[in-house]
Amino acid sequence: VEGFLDVVVEQGEGRTLRVSAVVTKPDFSTADARRLRVVEQVSEFTTFYPHADYRNVNLGRAAELINGTLLKPNEQFSLNGVVGERTAANGFTEGFIISDGIFTEDFGGGVSQVATTTFNAMFFAGLKDVEHQPHSFYIDRYPVGREATVVWPYIDLKFENDTPYGVLIEAFIEPSTPSTSGEMTVRMWSTKYWDIETEESERYNLTLPETRQLPGEDCVPNEGYGGFEIDVFRSFFRVDSEKLKRREAFHTTYTPSDTVICTG
């Protein structure tokens, strides 16, 4: 405050300083928050992951960045936009990713598990899928045909809050240990707008893996398994109603995961 340093050295009544106050309205008030009706949990999804220090770091950091995200009606969520580039400066470390159909190492390995968990929480909250891309081949710890990968900055997970209420996203992990699996959980809070039911087709158009022999110290061996196609359906019912409002289909084609033999 202007004049403070002059007054503070004075004595008695000379230490008095008149100031003026201005009331500033917040950009987002308590009344605004109440109108969004974020009053109950509308979805929750948990995935599990095998122990690896890099997974604890990368999943935990991505969850930290997502946690507390608020979507007002008609606003979109972008995982790449919220989490940002996976770099050391942004709190990420190197880990395994899928590139050209094989496992390799890069910063942010494991963040696709955050994308898959968030996608499923969105799926069961009944929000609008804007953009998602499944993994190139199936990873059996994820729900078949109901998962997503992300690659900065090209492949993103995006969805829209197309309900009349706000949606608050809660995200956290239970870290893995050498003797226990880790857990990645995403919850969505709002006012329940949809009851969601899901079903899936049988796997079809099965394809066999090939064998690849790769040189180099960076080679990661892999026991291959086949590819297939599958369809997943999402049915929307208004809360406490048995009347079907709409039904969506998600088609996924998984390529085979090739057997990789490291030759040196």
N, C-alpha and C positions, 0 to 999 in steps of 0.2 A: 504494500500500500504506500502510495506516495506520501512522503512526510514522516513516515514511521521512524526512520533512523534519527531524524532531528528531534522528535518528541521523546524517544526512549532515554535520552541522556538528561532530560529535564527532571525537575523535582516538583512534588506537590501537584497543584492544579495544572502546571505546565505539561504534565504527562498525559493530558487529555487530547485525543484526536477524533475528530468527527469523520465518519465514513457514511457513504450512502449505499443502500442495498437495492438490488434489482432482482425481482422474481423471474426466473427463466423456466419456461415450460419444457419438460423433457420431450425428446423426439418420440419416445414410446412410453406411454404412461401406464400406471396400474390399471386404469379403466380400459386401455387398449388391450392389455394382456388378458383381462377378464373376458372381454368380448371374443377372444379367440377360443375360449372354452377348452383349454388344455386341462382336462380334469381326470382322465383315466388312461390306463395302459390299453392300447388297441392292438398291439402285436408285440411279439418277442421271438427272437430266433437265436439259437446257439449252435456253433460248430466247434469241433474239437480238432486239435492239431498235435502231432508228435513233437517230442521235446527237441528244441534247437534254440540256442541262445539268440540267434538272429531273428527267429520268429517272435520271441518275447519282445525284442526291441522294436521290430518293425510293426507288428500288429498293435503293440501297446501305444506306439507313437501315433499311428493312424487313428486308433480309437480315441486318443486324447484330443486330436484335432477335430474329429467329427462330433464328439460329445458336446451336447448343449446347443447344437444347431437347431434353429427355429425356422420353420417354413410357414409363412402366412399363406392363405388361400391363393392359388394360382402361381405360387412361386416354385421354382425348380431347384432341385439338389443336383450338384455335380461333384462326384467324389474327387476328381482331379482338381476341381476348383477349390474345394474345401481343404484337401490334404496337401495339395501342392506337389512340386517336383520332389521325388524321392532322392535326396542327397544327404551327405554327412552334415552339411550346414543346417538342414531341416530336421535333423535328429534320426536319420535312418542309417542302416548299415548294410553290408553286402550279404546276400543270401541267394538261394536257388530260385531261378525263374525259368519259364518255358520259352525257348527261342528256337524257331525253325524246327519245332517238333521234338526238341531234346532239352534236357536240363542243362543250364549254365548258370553262372553267378553274376549278379549285378545288384546295385543298390535297390533296396525296397523289396527284396524277395519275401514273399508271403503276404503282401498287401492284397493280392487277389482274394485271399480268404476273407479279408474285411469286406471286399466288394460283394462276395457271395453271401455273407451273413447279412449285410445291409440290404441286398436285393431281396432276400427272403423276408426280412422284416417289412420292407415296402410291399412285397407281394401279398402278405397276409393282412396288412393294413388297408389294402384295397386302393393304393395310390396308382397313378398313371405311369406306366413304363414308357419312358421317352427314348432311352438308349441303353442297351446292354449287349454284351458279346460273351457267349460262353467260352470256356477254354477250348483249345483245338482238340484235345483228347480228354477223355473222362478221367477224373480224379475221384476215387471211390469214397473219400470222406465227405464229399459234397452231395447234395440231393441231385439225382440224375435229371438232366434237362432243366434244372432250376438253380443255375449258378452263373457267376459272372467273373470275368477277368478285367484287369485294367493295365494299361501301359501308358506311361507319360510320354508325350502329351497326346498320343494318337487314339487310344482306346479308353473310353470313359464309361462310367455308370451314371446315368441321369434319370431322374423321375420327377414327376410334378405332383404337388398337393392340389388335386382337383376336387377336394371336399370343401365345404363351407367353413371349416374349423382350422385352427392352427395345428401344426404337428411339431412336437419337440422330440428330437432324437437323442437317445442315451446310448452310449457305446463304451464298452470296457472289456478287459481281458482278465482271466485268472491265469497267471503265468504257469507254464509247464515246468516240471523238474525232471531230473534224470529218471525218476520212477513214476511220474504222473503226466498225463496229457494236459495240454493247455486248453482253455475255453475262450472263445470269442463270442460275445453277446451283444446284440443290438435290440433295443426296445424303442417303441414309438408310442408317444403319449398324445392324446387328442380327445375328441368325443367320438365314440364308435359310430361309424356311418355305414359300414358294410359288414356282413357276415360272409366270409370267403370259404369256399370249398375247392379242393383240387383233386385231380385224378390224372393218371398218365397212361399212355399206350404201352403195348409191348415193344420191346426193342426190335427193330427190323433193319433190313439191308445190311446185314453183318459183313464186316470186312476183316481180313487177316493182317497182322503186322508183318513188316519186313525186318530184315537184320542188317544193321549198319556197323561197319568196322571203322573206328575213328582213332587217329593217332593223337598224341599230345598229352601233356600233364593235366590239362584242364578238362579232359574227357570224363564224363560221369556215366558209369555203366547203368544199364536199365534193362529190366526184364519186360519185354513187350506184351501188349494185349490188344485185342481187336477193337475195331471201331464199329459204330452203329448209328442208326437214327432213332429218334424218339419224339413223341409229342406230349406236351404237358398242357393241361387245361385249367383255367381259373374261372370259377363261377361266382357271380356277384348276387347276393341276396340282401335286401334291405333288412336292417336289424329287426329281429323278432318277426320276420316274414318268411314264408316258404316259397314265395313267388320269385322265380328267377328273373333278374333284370337283364343280365347279359353274360356272355361266355366268351372268353378269349383263349386262343391257342398259341402256344410257344413251340416252334419246331426247332430241334437241334440236331445237327449232324456232327458226330464225333469221328475224327480220323483215327486210324490205329496209332497206338503208341509203339514205336519201333523198338525192337531189341537192339541195344547198343553194346558193342564189344569194344573195349579199349585195347588198342594194340601197342601202346608204348607211352 
